[in-house]
């Protein structure tokens, strides 16, 4: 287009912006990819807590029976833990 044609049409910046907005409204935006979670958040937190507790119990069993001289079932007795607390506090 020549300058004369542009002046005759009186194309302003605002009209160009309005046309672009109309084009954007008419065009459908591609939908964003939505992540579908296999496990809900509350189940993830519950699994994390259960795995943490299991690892603590397994670590205590390995530490008491494997490294130490105790029996694996003794880890679950209250007397064992009382004895460990007494040693730490030095009563």
Rosetta blueprint (number, residue, H / E / L):
1 X L
2 X L
3 X H
4 X H
5 X H
6 X H
7 X H
8 X H
9 X H
10 X L
11 X L
12 X L
13 X H
14 X H
15 X H
16 X H
17 X H
18 X H
19 X H
20 X H
21 X H
22 X H
23 X H
24 X H
25 X H
26 X H
27 X L
28 X L
29 X L
30 X L
31 X L
32 X L
33 X L
34 X L
35 X L
36 X L
37 X L
38 X L
39 X L
40 X L
41 X H
42 X H
43 X H
44 X H
45 X H
46 X H
47 X H
48 X H
49 X H
50 X H
51 X H
52 X H
53 X H
54 X H
55 X H
56 X H
57 X H
58 X H
59 X H
60 X H
61 X H
62 X H
63 X H
64 X H
65 X H
66 X H
67 X H
68 X L
69 X L
70 X L
71 X L
72 X H
73 X H
74 X H
75 X H
76 X H
77 X L
78 X H
79 X H
80 X H
81 X H
82 X H
83 X H
84 X H
85 X H
86 X H
87 X H
88 X H
89 X H
90 X L
91 X L
